[in-house]
Amino acid sequence: MTTITLVQGDITRESVDAIVNAANSSLLGGGGVDGAVHRRGGPAILAECRELRASRYGKGLPTGQAVATTAGELDARWVIHTVGPVWSSSEDRSALLASCYRESLRVADGLGARTVAFPAISTGVYGWPMDDGARIAVETVRAAGTTSVAEVRFVLFDDRAYQAFAAQLG
């Protein structure tokens, strides 16, 4: 059984086996969580991301998929990069958002990670409504069942996000 915990703070400061990065498809850094992970983790993360782009992901990492790299200077063994969908009022992309969490857990299992820190994927500049993003994240992790990850830690940047996730955990 996976334990779900909530932390309000900076995901790049977490001591876990794997930190999930809300990446953009280029894998080359960006804003928000992605920029913070690359800045704090240092050049080793970017170097591995460039190798991934040169080999398997020439057109970028597809939305809803996940891939791992070193964690560089972060207090983790790995960074799991996943590309969340941009929220749309005219198209239901919730299956893609759920896939980010499922695929990240699948990659974590393959690595042997027991503790994984997730941000609130797609709820920043990608515009996903926080309450719905929290619902999808918690439901997906709870439904993951067969994962060997012992703890999923949602690391939430501010009080609004923390409260949205706390409401989903009941």
Phi and psi restraints in degrees (value plus and minus 20) as a CYANA .aco file:
   2 THR   PHI    -105.8   -65.8
   2 THR   PSI     110.0   150.0
   3 THR   PHI    -107.2   -67.2
   3 THR   PSI     114.0   154.0
   4 ILE   PHI    -128.2   -88.2
   4 ILE   PSI     105.2   145.2
   5 THR   PHI    -144.3  -104.3
   5 THR   PSI     137.9   177.9
   6 LEU   PHI    -139.5   -99.5
   6 LEU   PSI     119.0   159.0
   7 VAL   PHI    -156.3  -116.3
   7 VAL   PSI     115.0   155.0
   8 GLN   PHI    -117.7   -77.7
   8 GLN   PSI     103.1   143.1
   9 GLY   PHI     142.7   182.7
   9 GLY   PSI    -175.4  -135.4
  10 ASP   PHI    -122.1   -82.1
  10 ASP   PSI      94.8   134.8
  11 ILE   PHI     -79.5   -39.5
  11 ILE   PSI     -48.2    -8.2
  12 THR   PHI     -93.2   -53.2
  12 THR   PSI     -26.1    13.9
  13 ARG   PHI    -120.2   -80.2
  13 ARG   PSI     -20.7    19.3
  14 GLU   PHI     -97.8   -57.8
  14 GLU   PSI     122.0   162.0
  15 SER   PHI    -122.7   -82.7
  15 SER   PSI      78.1   118.1
  16 VAL   PHI    -164.1  -124.1
  16 VAL   PSI     151.0   191.0
  17 ASP   PHI     -88.7   -48.7
  17 ASP   PSI     -62.4   -22.4
  18 ALA   PHI    -159.7  -119.7
  18 ALA   PSI     116.3   156.3
  19 ILE   PHI    -126.4   -86.4
  19 ILE   PSI     109.6   149.6
  20 VAL   PHI    -107.9   -67.9
  20 VAL   PSI     109.8   149.8
  21 ASN   PHI    -122.6   -82.6
  21 ASN   PSI     104.2   144.2
  22 ALA   PHI     -97.8   -57.8
  22 ALA   PSI      64.1   104.1
  23 ALA   PHI    -106.0   -66.0
  23 ALA   PSI     145.2   185.2
  24 ASN   PHI    -117.2   -77.2
  24 ASN   PSI     144.9   184.9
  25 SER   PHI     -83.4   -43.4
  25 SER   PSI     -41.9    -1.9
  26 SER   PHI     -89.1   -49.1
  26 SER   PSI     -43.0    -3.0
  27 LEU   PHI      44.7    84.7
  27 LEU   PSI      -8.3    31.7
  28 LEU   PHI    -126.3   -86.3
  28 LEU   PSI      -0.6    39.4
  29 GLY   PHI      74.7   114.7
  29 GLY   PSI     147.0   187.0
  30 GLY   PHI    -198.5  -158.5
  30 GLY   PSI    -163.5  -123.5
  31 GLY   PHI    -118.7   -78.7
  31 GLY   PSI    -194.2  -154.2
  32 GLY   PHI      34.7    74.7
  32 GLY   PSI    -157.5  -117.5
  33 VAL   PHI     -78.2   -38.2
  33 VAL   PSI     -63.3   -23.3
  34 ASP   PHI     -77.1   -37.1
  34 ASP   PSI     -69.5   -29.5
  35 GLY   PHI     -83.2   -43.2
  35 GLY   PSI     -61.4   -21.4
  36 ALA   PHI     -84.0   -44.0
  36 ALA   PSI     -63.0   -23.0
  37 VAL   PHI     -82.2   -42.2
  37 VAL   PSI     -65.4   -25.4
  38 HIS   PHI     -86.9   -46.9
  38 HIS   PSI     -61.0   -21.0
  39 ARG   PHI     -84.7   -44.7
  39 ARG   PSI     -70.8   -30.8
  40 ARG   PHI     -94.4   -54.4
  40 ARG   PSI     -54.3   -14.3
  41 GLY   PHI     -95.8   -55.8
  41 GLY   PSI     -41.6    -1.6
  42 GLY   PHI      64.8   104.8
  42 GLY   PSI    -195.7  -155.7
  43 PRO   PHI     -88.5   -48.5
  43 PRO   PSI     -39.5     0.5
  44 ALA   PHI     -83.7   -43.7
  44 ALA   PSI     -56.4   -16.4
  45 ILE   PHI     -85.4   -45.4
  45 ILE   PSI     -69.0   -29.0
  46 LEU   PHI     -81.0   -41.0
  46 LEU   PSI     -59.1   -19.1
  47 ALA   PHI     -81.3   -41.3
  47 ALA   PSI     -64.6   -24.6
  48 GLU   PHI     -88.6   -48.6
  48 GLU   PSI     -56.5   -16.5
  49 CYS   PHI     -82.8   -42.8
  49 CYS   PSI     -59.6   -19.6
  50 ARG   PHI     -83.6   -43.6
  50 ARG   PSI     -58.6   -18.6
  51 GLU   PHI     -83.2   -43.2
  51 GLU   PSI     -61.1   -21.1
  52 LEU   PHI     -82.7   -42.7
  52 LEU   PSI     -60.3   -20.3
  53 ARG   PHI     -86.5   -46.5
  53 ARG   PSI     -55.1   -15.1
  54 ALA   PHI     -96.1   -56.1
  54 ALA   PSI     -38.6     1.4
  55 SER   PHI    -132.3   -92.3
  55 SER   PSI    -109.2   -69.2
  56 ARG   PHI     -97.1   -57.1
  56 ARG   PSI     -48.2    -8.2
  57 TYR   PHI    -141.4  -101.4
  57 TYR   PSI      35.5    75.5
  58 GLY   PHI     -77.3   -37.3
  58 GLY   PSI     -53.1   -13.1
  59 LYS   PHI    -116.9   -76.9
  59 LYS   PSI     -13.4    26.6
  60 GLY   PHI      81.3   121.3
  60 GLY   PSI     146.7   186.7
  61 LEU   PHI    -100.3   -60.3
  61 LEU   PSI     105.1   145.1
  62 PRO   PHI     -85.8   -45.8
  62 PRO   PSI     128.9   168.9
  63 THR   PHI     -76.2   -36.2
  63 THR   PSI     114.6   154.6
  64 GLY   PHI      68.6   108.6
  64 GLY   PSI     -27.6    12.4
  65 GLN   PHI    -117.6   -77.6
  65 GLN   PSI     150.5   190.5
  66 ALA   PHI    -165.3  -125.3
  66 ALA   PSI     129.5   169.5
  67 VAL   PHI    -169.5  -129.5
  67 VAL   PSI     129.3   169.3
  68 ALA   PHI    -127.6   -87.6
  68 ALA   PSI     130.3   170.3
  69 THR   PHI    -154.9  -114.9
  69 THR   PSI     158.2   198.2
  70 THR   PHI     -79.0   -39.0
  70 THR   PSI     142.9   182.9
  71 ALA   PHI    -119.8   -79.8
  71 ALA   PSI     -16.8    23.2
  72 GLY   PHI      36.4    76.4
  72 GLY   PSI    -143.0  -103.0
  73 GLU   PHI    -111.5   -71.5
  73 GLU   PSI     -15.6    24.4
  74 LEU   PHI     -92.8   -52.8
  74 LEU   PSI     139.8   179.8
  75 ASP   PHI    -106.8   -66.8
  75 ASP   PSI      40.3    80.3
  76 ALA   PHI    -173.0  -133.0
  76 ALA   PSI     146.0   186.0
  77 ARG   PHI    -109.1   -69.1
  77 ARG   PSI     -54.9   -14.9
  78 TRP   PHI    -158.4  -118.4
  78 TRP   PSI     136.7   176.7
  79 VAL   PHI    -134.0   -94.0
  79 VAL   PSI     108.5   148.5
  80 ILE   PHI    -123.2   -83.2
  80 ILE   PSI      94.3   134.3
  81 HIS   PHI    -111.4   -71.4
  81 HIS   PSI     110.4   150.4
  82 THR   PHI    -157.6  -117.6
  82 THR   PSI     126.0   166.0
  83 VAL   PHI    -127.3   -87.3
  83 VAL   PSI      91.4   131.4
  84 GLY   PHI     -99.8   -59.8
  84 GLY   PSI     138.9   178.9
  85 PRO   PHI     -99.7   -59.7
  85 PRO   PSI     132.7   172.7
  86 VAL   PHI     -98.3   -58.3
  86 VAL   PSI     113.2   153.2
  87 TRP   PHI     -85.7   -45.7
  87 TRP   PSI     122.5   162.5
  88 SER   PHI    -154.5  -114.5
  88 SER   PSI     114.9   154.9
  89 SER   PHI    -100.1   -60.1
  89 SER   PSI     -34.1     5.9
  90 SER   PHI    -128.4   -88.4
  90 SER   PSI     -26.0    14.0
  91 GLU   PHI    -160.8  -120.8
  91 GLU   PSI     109.8   149.8
  92 ASP   PHI     -99.8   -59.8
  92 ASP   PSI      89.4   129.4
  93 ARG   PHI    -129.7   -89.7
  93 ARG   PSI      -2.1    37.9
  94 SER   PHI     -83.1   -43.1
  94 SER   PSI     -50.9   -10.9
  95 ALA   PHI     -83.9   -43.9
  95 ALA   PSI     -55.3   -15.3
  96 LEU   PHI     -88.8   -48.8
  96 LEU   PSI     -58.8   -18.8
  97 LEU   PHI     -86.4   -46.4
  97 LEU   PSI     -64.3   -24.3
  98 ALA   PHI     -80.0   -40.0
  98 ALA   PSI     -58.2   -18.2
  99 SER   PHI     -80.7   -40.7
  99 SER   PSI     -55.1   -15.1
 100 CYS   PHI     -77.6   -37.6
 100 CYS   PSI     -65.6   -25.6
 101 TYR   PHI     -90.1   -50.1
 101 TYR   PSI     -64.8   -24.8
 102 ARG   PHI     -82.0   -42.0
 102 ARG   PSI     -67.8   -27.8
 103 GLU   PHI     -86.7   -46.7
 103 GLU   PSI     -56.8   -16.8
 104 SER   PHI     -84.1   -44.1
 104 SER   PSI     -60.6   -20.6
 105 LEU   PHI     -86.7   -46.7
 105 LEU   PSI     -57.6   -17.6
 106 ARG   PHI     -82.3   -42.3
 106 ARG   PSI     -64.8   -24.8
 107 VAL   PHI     -84.1   -44.1
 107 VAL   PSI     -62.4   -22.4
 108 ALA   PHI     -79.3   -39.3
 108 ALA   PSI     -62.6   -22.6
 109 ASP   PHI     -80.4   -40.4
 109 ASP   PSI     -63.6   -23.6
 110 GLY   PHI     -82.8   -42.8
 110 GLY   PSI     -49.5    -9.5
 111 LEU   PHI    -103.7   -63.7
 111 LEU   PSI     -40.1    -0.1
 112 GLY   PHI      66.7   106.7
 112 GLY   PSI      -1.6    38.4
 113 ALA   PHI     -89.6   -49.6
 113 ALA   PSI     114.3   154.3
 114 ARG   PHI    -124.3   -84.3
 114 ARG   PSI     -45.0    -5.0
 115 THR   PHI    -146.0  -106.0
 115 THR   PSI     110.5   150.5
 116 VAL   PHI    -153.9  -113.9
 116 VAL   PSI     110.0   150.0
 117 ALA   PHI    -123.7   -83.7
 117 ALA   PSI     105.0   145.0
 118 PHE   PHI    -131.6   -91.6
 118 PHE   PSI     123.3   163.3
 119 PRO   PHI    -107.3   -67.3
 119 PRO   PSI     158.9   198.9
 120 ALA   PHI    -104.9   -64.9
 120 ALA   PSI      67.6   107.6
 121 ILE   PHI     -78.9   -38.9
 121 ILE   PSI     115.4   155.4
 122 SER   PHI      52.0    92.0
 122 SER   PSI     -20.2    19.8
 123 THR   PHI    -108.9   -68.9
 123 THR   PSI     -21.0    19.0
 124 GLY   PHI    -113.6   -73.6
 124 GLY   PSI    -137.7   -97.7
 125 VAL   PHI     -84.7   -44.7
 125 VAL   PSI     -37.0     3.0
 126 TYR   PHI    -101.1   -61.1
 126 TYR   PSI     -23.7    16.3
 127 GLY   PHI      58.5    98.5
 127 GLY   PSI     -11.3    28.7
 128 TRP   PHI     -88.3   -48.3
 128 TRP   PSI     111.5   151.5
 129 PRO   PHI     -78.8   -38.8
 129 PRO   PSI     110.6   150.6
 130 MET   PHI     -76.9   -36.9
 130 MET   PSI     -65.9   -25.9
 131 ASP   PHI     -81.1   -41.1
 131 ASP   PSI     -62.1   -22.1
 132 ASP   PHI     -91.8   -51.8
 132 ASP   PSI     -58.8   -18.8
 133 GLY   PHI     -81.9   -41.9
 133 GLY   PSI     -60.0   -20.0
 134 ALA   PHI     -85.8   -45.8
 134 ALA   PSI     -63.0   -23.0
 135 ARG   PHI     -79.5   -39.5
 135 ARG   PSI     -68.9   -28.9
 136 ILE   PHI     -83.3   -43.3
 136 ILE   PSI     -63.2   -23.2
 137 ALA   PHI     -80.9   -40.9
 137 ALA   PSI     -71.2   -31.2
 138 VAL   PHI     -87.4   -47.4
 138 VAL   PSI     -64.0   -24.0
 139 GLU   PHI     -81.4   -41.4
 139 GLU   PSI     -61.5   -21.5
 140 THR   PHI     -86.9   -46.9
 140 THR   PSI     -64.3   -24.3
 141 VAL   PHI     -85.7   -45.7
 141 VAL   PSI     -61.8   -21.8
 142 ARG   PHI     -83.2   -43.2
 142 ARG   PSI     -53.2   -13.2
 143 ALA   PHI    -103.0   -63.0
 143 ALA   PSI     -27.6    12.4
 144 ALA   PHI     -86.2   -46.2
 144 ALA   PSI     -42.7    -2.7
 145 GLY   PHI      25.4    65.4
 145 GLY   PSI     -82.8   -42.8
 146 THR   PHI    -107.8   -67.8
 146 THR   PSI     -15.0    25.0
 147 THR   PHI     -89.5   -49.5
 147 THR   PSI     129.7   169.7
 148 SER   PHI    -115.2   -75.2
 148 SER   PSI     -14.5    25.5
 149 VAL   PHI     -90.6   -50.6
 149 VAL   PSI     102.9   142.9
 150 ALA   PHI    -100.8   -60.8
 150 ALA   PSI     -55.3   -15.3
 151 GLU   PHI    -155.8  -115.8
 151 GLU   PSI     107.6   147.6
 152 VAL   PHI    -125.7   -85.7
 152 VAL   PSI     102.6   142.6
 153 ARG   PHI    -132.3   -92.3
 153 ARG   PSI      95.5   135.5
 154 PHE   PHI    -106.6   -66.6
 154 PHE   PSI      98.0   138.0
 155 VAL   PHI    -125.1   -85.1
 155 VAL   PSI      92.1   132.1
 156 LEU   PHI    -131.7   -91.7
 156 LEU   PSI     112.5   152.5
 157 PHE   PHI     -88.4   -48.4
 157 PHE   PSI     -56.4   -16.4
 158 ASP   PHI    -158.6  -118.6
 158 ASP   PSI     155.5   195.5
 159 ASP   PHI     -84.3   -44.3
 159 ASP   PSI     -57.2   -17.2
 160 ARG   PHI     -79.7   -39.7
 160 ARG   PSI     -65.3   -25.3
 161 ALA   PHI     -86.8   -46.8
 161 ALA   PSI     -63.0   -23.0
 162 TYR   PHI     -78.4   -38.4
 162 TYR   PSI     -65.8   -25.8
 163 GLN   PHI     -85.6   -45.6
 163 GLN   PSI     -57.1   -17.1
 164 ALA   PHI     -84.1   -44.1
 164 ALA   PSI     -62.2   -22.2
 165 PHE   PHI     -92.1   -52.1
 165 PHE   PSI     -59.4   -19.4
 166 ALA   PHI     -80.0   -40.0
 166 ALA   PSI     -59.5   -19.5
 167 ALA   PHI     -83.0   -43.0
 167 ALA   PSI     -54.5   -14.5
 168 GLN   PHI     -93.0   -53.0
 168 GLN   PSI     -51.1   -11.1
 169 LEU   PHI     -97.9   -57.9
 169 LEU   PSI     -37.2     2.8
